[in-house]
Amino acid sequence: MQQVIILHNHIPQNAPEDVLDILRQAQWIEEILRQKGYSVTLLPYSLSALEQLDKNVVVFNLVDSAPGEEMLSYLVPGILESLKLKYTGCSLANLFLTTNKVLAKKLMAEHHLPTPAPYSKESEKGLYLIKPTAQDASVGLDEHCLVEHAEVQTMLKEKEAQIGCPCFAEQYIDGREFTVCMYGTRKDVHILPPYEWVFNEYGNRAKIITYDAKWTEQTFGYEHISAKYTHDEADKPLIVQLEHLAKDCWKAFDLNGYARVDFRIDAGNRPFILELNANPSFYGFYHLAQEWNFSFEDLIVSLVNQAAILAQS
């Protein structure tokens, strides 16, 4: 019987909702793998605990960014490799690039992948969105992050002081938002059908998915943004384009494991890559499985099997 260690962050008391979600997903994956016949143990990250693990286990790596642990999300794969442990998901190099959004944007530009223009004093006027450089789960993102060109430098300093980490700004793309989930090996990636985030009854409100919209119940965004998993006939050319761009991202970043690409579509129906998220949450994968009639449980098992096979190759 294959033993699987589900590795996750320490969950402190009074943890924010996005950190609590790490544990929820760990317990969810544990239940799936137990039902599939695996021997499963949940393990909060600890170097000493990892050093004691048998080399035949597979580590299902769910360690993510959390307050005080921002570097762990990309360091853990390197630690696992140095200990000669098999693990699921993306590598240290993958996570280092994708968790630093500025580095990721530079790599996208080198590969001619469309992404919003970065802010500079000389860049064109208009609205810019301020984001943390190395945070996920929309941490630090709120309506005040959307500012005019002339206000960017002032607001960058204020936002960095507020959340305690470096930030950057890029041109705001006003339009529709889509997500593409994918998984596989460096040579063989499975691109799942794109889905759209619909901003219901937003009117003149800024169409951005803030931290509250993701995590805080009874807020406007949480209650008025919904996912649409089906495709309209008129969107089929766009859907194909998003799938091709997602595959190009997989190749450009030399990914292995599973990932998610977020897109904005402007008024001219042109897609822009907002970010590439390696080792994302599994909710999108799950809902796509429900909509498109494939087994989410088998997908999870395939990640475990892939980790075991790659370690032997």
C-alpha positions in Angstrom: 0.0 0.0 0.0 1.4 3.4 -1.1 1.9 5.7 1.9 1.1 9.4 1.2 2.1 12.3 3.4 -0.1 15.4 2.9 2.2 18.3 3.8 0.6 21.6 4.7 1.4 24.8 6.6 1.1 25.2 10.3 -2.3 26.6 11.0 -2.0 29.2 13.8 -4.9 30.3 16.1 -6.8 33.2 14.5 -5.5 32.2 11.1 -7.0 34.2 8.2 -9.5 32.4 5.9 -7.1 31.8 3.1 -4.7 30.0 5.5 -7.6 27.9 7.1 -8.4 26.9 3.5 -5.0 25.1 3.2 -6.0 22.7 6.0 -9.5 22.2 4.5 -7.9 21.2 1.2 -5.5 18.9 3.0 -8.4 17.1 4.8 -10.3 16.9 1.5 -7.4 15.3 -0.4 -6.8 13.0 2.6 -10.4 11.7 2.4 -10.1 11.1 -1.4 -6.9 9.2 -1.1 -8.1 7.1 1.8 -11.2 6.1 -0.2 -8.8 5.1 -3.1 -6.9 2.7 -0.7 -3.9 4.8 0.2 -2.4 5.0 3.6 -2.5 8.8 4.4 -1.0 11.0 7.1 -1.5 14.8 7.5 1.7 16.6 8.4 2.3 20.3 9.2 5.6 21.4 7.7 8.6 20.7 9.8 12.2 20.1 8.5 12.9 17.7 11.4 9.7 15.7 10.6 10.5 15.5 6.9 14.0 14.2 7.7 12.4 11.3 9.5 10.2 10.2 6.6 10.7 6.9 4.8 12.0 7.5 1.2 9.3 5.4 -0.2 6.4 7.8 0.8 4.9 10.3 -1.7 4.6 13.8 -0.2 1.4 15.5 -1.5 2.8 19.1 -1.2 0.1 21.6 -0.2 2.4 24.1 1.6 1.3 27.5 0.5 2.1 31.2 1.3 1.0 32.2 4.8 1.9 35.1 7.1 5.5 34.6 8.1 5.9 31.6 5.8 5.9 33.3 2.4 9.2 31.7 1.3 8.1 28.2 2.1 5.8 27.8 -0.9 8.8 27.7 -3.2 11.5 26.4 -0.9 9.7 23.2 0.1 10.1 21.4 -3.2 13.9 22.0 -3.0 14.0 20.7 0.5 12.0 17.6 -0.5 14.4 17.0 -3.4 17.4 17.4 -1.2 16.0 14.8 1.1 15.3 12.5 -1.9 11.6 12.5 -1.2 9.0 12.1 -4.0 6.4 14.9 -4.1 3.5 16.2 -6.1 3.2 19.5 -7.8 5.6 22.0 -9.2 9.3 22.4 -8.6 11.3 25.0 -6.7 12.2 26.8 -10.0 8.5 26.8 -11.1 7.3 28.2 -7.8 10.1 30.7 -7.4 9.2 32.2 -10.8 5.5 32.1 -10.4 5.3 33.4 -6.9 7.3 36.5 -7.9 4.9 38.1 -10.2 7.5 40.6 -11.5 9.8 37.8 -12.6 6.9 35.9 -14.1 5.9 38.9 -16.2 9.4 39.3 -17.5 9.5 35.7 -18.6 6.1 36.1 -20.2 7.3 39.1 -22.1 10.4 37.1 -23.3 8.1 34.5 -24.7 5.8 37.1 -26.3 2.9 36.1 -24.0 0.3 38.9 -23.7 0.2 40.4 -20.2 -0.8 43.9 -18.9 1.8 46.6 -19.3 3.9 47.3 -16.2 3.7 50.8 -14.6 6.5 53.3 -15.2 6.6 57.1 -15.0 6.7 57.1 -18.8 3.8 54.6 -19.3 0.5 55.7 -20.7 -2.1 57.4 -18.6 -5.1 55.4 -17.3 -5.9 53.0 -14.5 -3.3 50.8 -12.8 -3.8 47.9 -10.4 -1.5 47.6 -7.5 -0.6 44.1 -6.4 1.7 42.4 -3.9 4.7 41.0 -5.7 4.8 37.6 -4.0 1.4 36.8 -2.5 -1.5 34.7 -3.7 -5.1 34.2 -2.7 -5.7 37.9 -3.5 -4.0 38.9 -0.3 -3.8 42.7 -0.1 -6.1 43.2 -3.0 -9.0 45.6 -2.5 -10.9 48.4 -4.4 -8.2 50.9 -3.3 -5.6 49.1 -5.3 -7.1 50.5 -8.5 -5.6 54.0 -9.1 -4.9 56.6 -11.7 -1.4 56.8 -13.2 -0.5 59.9 -11.3 -1.3 58.2 -7.9 0.6 55.0 -8.4 3.8 55.9 -6.7 2.1 57.2 -3.6 -0.3 54.3 -3.4 2.4 51.8 -3.9 4.2 53.0 -0.8 0.9 53.0 1.2 0.0 49.5 0.1 3.5 48.2 0.9 3.3 49.7 4.4 -0.2 48.3 4.9 0.6 44.7 4.0 4.3 44.6 4.8 5.6 43.3 1.5 6.8 44.7 -1.9 4.2 45.6 -4.5 4.1 46.5 -8.2 1.6 48.0 -10.5 0.3 47.1 -14.0 -2.2 48.4 -16.4 -5.8 47.6 -15.5 -7.6 45.6 -18.1 -11.3 46.4 -17.9 -13.3 43.4 -19.2 -14.1 39.7 -18.7 -12.1 37.3 -16.6 -11.3 33.7 -17.3 -9.4 30.9 -15.7 -7.7 27.8 -17.2 -6.6 24.9 -15.1 -4.0 22.3 -16.3 -2.0 19.4 -15.1 0.6 16.9 -16.4 4.3 16.4 -17.0 6.7 18.7 -18.8 6.1 16.8 -22.0 2.4 16.1 -21.7 0.0 18.6 -20.3 -3.8 18.3 -20.0 -5.6 21.7 -20.6 -9.0 21.7 -19.0 -11.9 23.8 -20.4 -11.6 27.5 -19.5 -14.3 29.0 -17.3 -15.4 32.6 -16.7 -15.8 34.7 -13.6 -19.0 36.6 -14.0 -19.4 40.0 -12.3 -23.1 40.1 -11.6 -24.8 43.5 -11.2 -21.5 45.3 -10.9 -22.6 48.5 -12.7 -19.8 51.0 -12.3 -17.9 49.1 -9.7 -14.3 48.0 -10.5 -14.4 44.4 -11.8 -11.6 42.9 -9.7 -11.6 39.8 -7.6 -10.5 41.2 -4.2 -9.5 39.3 -1.1 -13.0 39.8 0.3 -14.6 38.6 -2.9 -12.8 35.3 -2.5 -12.9 34.8 1.2 -15.3 37.1 3.2 -18.9 36.1 3.3 -21.7 38.7 3.1 -19.4 41.1 1.1 -20.6 42.5 -2.3 -18.0 40.7 -4.3 -18.4 37.3 -2.5 -22.1 37.4 -3.3 -22.0 38.9 -6.8 -19.2 37.0 -8.5 -20.0 33.5 -9.9 -18.2 31.0 -12.1 -19.6 30.0 -15.5 -18.3 26.6 -16.6 -20.3 26.3 -19.9 -19.3 28.0 -23.2 -21.4 30.2 -25.5 -21.0 29.5 -29.2 -19.8 33.0 -29.9 -16.9 32.5 -27.4 -15.5 29.3 -29.0 -12.7 31.1 -30.9 -11.7 32.9 -27.6 -11.8 29.6 -25.7 -9.4 28.0 -28.2 -7.1 30.9 -27.9 -7.0 30.7 -24.1 -6.3 27.0 -24.2 -3.3 27.7 -26.6 -2.0 30.5 -24.4 -2.3 28.3 -21.3 -0.3 25.6 -23.0 2.3 28.2 -24.1 2.6 29.2 -20.4 3.2 25.6 -19.4 6.0 25.3 -21.9 7.6 28.7 -21.2 7.7 28.0 -17.4 8.7 24.3 -17.9 5.9 23.3 -15.5 5.3 19.8 -14.0 2.4 19.0 -11.8 -0.6 21.3 -11.9 -1.3 25.0 -12.4 -3.8 27.7 -13.2 -3.7 30.7 -15.5 -5.9 33.8 -15.0 -6.8 36.0 -17.9 -8.6 39.3 -18.6 -10.3 39.9 -21.9 -10.4 43.5 -23.1 -13.2 45.3 -25.1 -11.4 44.2 -28.3 -11.7 40.5 -27.2 -7.9 40.4 -26.7 -6.7 38.1 -23.8 -4.1 39.3 -21.3 -2.4 36.9 -18.8 -2.9 38.3 -15.2 -0.9 35.6 -13.5 0.2 32.0 -13.6 -0.4 30.2 -10.3 1.6 27.0 -9.7 0.2 24.5 -7.1 -3.2 26.4 -6.9 -6.2 25.3 -5.0 -8.2 22.4 -6.4 -11.7 24.0 -6.4 -11.5 24.9 -10.1 -10.4 21.4 -11.0 -13.2 19.9 -8.9 -16.0 22.1 -10.5 -14.7 21.4 -14.0 -14.8 17.7 -13.3 -18.5 18.1 -12.2 -19.4 20.1 -15.3 -17.4 18.1 -17.9 -18.0 14.6 -16.5 -14.5 13.4 -15.6 -13.2 12.0 -12.3 -11.7 14.6 -10.0 -10.6 11.7 -7.7 -8.7 10.0 -10.5 -7.0 13.3 -11.2 -5.8 13.5 -7.6 -4.6 9.9 -7.9 -2.8 10.7 -11.1 -0.7 13.4 -9.4 0.4 10.8 -6.7 1.3 8.3 -9.4 3.1 10.9 -11.5 5.2 11.8 -8.5 6.2 8.2 -7.9 7.0 7.5 -11.5 9.1 10.6 -12.1 11.1 9.9 -9.0 12.0 6.5 -10.5 12.9 7.8 -13.9 
